[in-house]
């Protein structure tokens, strides 16, 4: 079983936890100016929702932008710090790639001989 914490601060503070790629918890703080204050409490709250400790996390994914530098810096620094402290891998993800993948998955496949 693999636990992944996803962090994105390219806009608001967003934290999600997935078990084997399936989402199990999420916390969103709808404030574009509270990244530093809200991120770690959000990570811990998401862990509590998932019923795991932060030490149970196997890997981290972090949104790399685009977005305002200050918000991104908080998310990236936090994800890297947690990963390094726990000797876990961290994966930087372009936020636009995530949006594009969501769009692709939402559109039904074209039928016929297109």
Phi, psi and omega per residue, in radians:
X1 nan 2.280 -3.130
X2 -2.005 2.189 3.068
X3 -1.773 2.224 3.139
X4 -2.132 2.281 3.013
X5 -1.797 2.186 3.060
X6 -1.870 2.323 -3.134
X7 -2.210 2.269 3.035
X8 -2.408 2.117 3.110
X9 -2.139 0.493 3.134
X10 -1.281 -0.233 3.064
X11 -2.461 -1.582 3.037
X12 -1.583 -3.116 3.064
X13 -1.550 2.071 -3.131
X14 -2.272 2.219 3.116
X15 -2.274 2.321 3.085
X16 -2.349 2.672 3.077
X17 -2.212 2.350 3.106
X18 -2.170 2.504 3.020
X19 -1.938 2.040 -3.093
X20 0.914 0.700 3.072
X21 1.473 -0.076 3.133
X22 -1.783 2.199 -3.115
X23 -1.112 2.381 3.118
X24 -2.225 -0.308 -3.136
X25 -2.723 2.655 3.049
X26 -2.730 2.597 3.072
X27 -2.386 2.256 3.097
X28 -2.217 2.225 3.063
X29 -1.895 1.934 -3.023
X30 -1.454 1.081 3.121
X31 -2.482 2.068 -3.091
X32 -1.453 0.074 -3.117
X33 -2.208 0.289 -3.091
X34 -2.170 0.500 -3.076
X35 -0.999 -0.878 -3.070
X36 -1.117 -0.685 -3.093
X37 -1.359 -0.528 -2.961
X38 -1.759 -0.318 -2.978
X39 -1.158 -0.975 -3.091
X40 -1.111 -0.743 3.046
X41 -1.028 -0.588 3.114
X42 -1.204 -0.713 3.089
X43 -1.062 -0.806 -3.129
X44 -1.165 -0.649 3.097
X45 -1.140 -0.737 3.113
X46 -1.110 -0.702 3.075
X47 -1.063 -0.758 3.119
X48 -1.088 -0.741 3.092
X49 -1.041 -0.656 -3.118
X50 -1.423 -0.199 -3.141
X51 1.322 0.542 3.135
X52 -2.246 2.840 3.001
X53 -1.633 2.752 3.111
X54 -1.019 -0.536 3.124
X55 -1.231 -0.251 3.105
X56 -1.417 -0.234 -3.083
X57 -1.176 2.363 -3.118
X58 -1.666 -0.480 -3.101
X59 -2.796 2.826 3.137
X60 -2.182 2.512 3.003
X61 -2.171 2.408 -3.095
X62 -2.369 2.364 3.078
X63 -1.202 2.257 -3.093
X64 -1.778 0.100 3.120
X65 1.844 -3.095 0.263
X66 -1.311 2.805 3.128
X67 2.927 3.077 3.126
X68 -1.093 2.385 -3.039
X69 -0.988 -0.756 -3.060
X70 -1.089 -0.838 3.125
X71 -1.106 -0.776 3.122
X72 -1.068 -0.745 -3.121
X73 -1.012 -0.733 -3.135
X74 -1.107 -0.827 -3.116
X75 -1.153 -0.784 -3.112
X76 -1.152 -0.799 -3.138
X77 -1.105 -0.695 3.142
X78 -1.164 -0.821 -3.139
X79 -1.066 -0.793 -3.139
X80 -1.139 -0.689 3.130
X81 -1.127 -0.803 3.121
X82 -1.090 -0.737 -3.137
X83 -1.139 -0.802 -3.138
X84 -1.146 -0.721 -3.138
X85 -1.117 -0.610 -3.122
X86 -1.672 0.065 -3.096
X87 0.965 0.792 -3.127
X88 -2.044 2.732 3.089
X89 -1.313 2.663 3.044
X90 -2.265 2.417 -3.093
X91 -2.131 2.107 3.041
X92 -1.422 2.362 -3.082
X93 -2.263 2.263 3.054
X94 -1.189 2.175 -3.100
X95 -1.037 -0.591 3.125
X96 -1.188 -0.548 3.077
X97 -1.118 -0.653 3.117
X98 -1.138 -0.784 3.113
X99 -1.072 -0.755 3.136
X100 -1.099 -0.743 3.132
X101 -1.124 -0.714 3.089
X102 -1.037 -0.712 3.138
X103 -1.142 -0.801 3.137
X104 -1.063 -0.754 -3.119
X105 -1.216 -0.427 -3.114
X106 -1.441 -0.351 -3.094
X107 -1.610 2.195 3.108
X108 -1.096 2.560 3.128
X109 -1.097 2.483 3.113
X110 -1.207 2.382 3.142
X111 -1.687 2.940 3.064
X112 1.471 -2.777 -3.072
X113 -1.786 0.869 -3.085
X114 -1.205 nan nan
